[in-house]
Amino acid sequence: MRIGELARRTGVSERSLRYYEAQGLLAAERTSGGHRAYPEAAVDRVVRIQELYAAGLHSGKIAELLPCMRDADGGPSAVATPKLVADLTAERARIDRMITDLLRSRDTLDEVIDAAKG
């Protein structure tokens, strides 16, 4: 499929798809006319990339992680390394700290809202 169709099917801009390709996160064949041609599996790949960005991972970490995931279901493949597991465990701990901080902020806002209601 062409880049426009991939963008439409995933809700990701063509510019972002080109960025993913430049970062080594997404691969495309080239037609004889020089247009990008993506396989059907690219849809799952782009969805997975979006999920990982939403989780707070940067493109370098995503590039390390993607080869260790199956696109269709996001499950692990057999190529995960101990270093990657350690890095991802640290990333998860960072996310947990962010969640704790956000919950604390929400609790403070709730207190202010309750006090303002009188």
Secondary structure, 3 states (H helix, E strand, C coil): CCHHHHHHHHCCCHHHHHHHHHCCCCCCEECCCCCEECCCHHHHHHHHHHHHHHCCCCHHHHHHHHHHECCCCCCECCCCCHHHHHHHHHHHHHHHHHHHHHHHHHHHHHHHHHHHHC
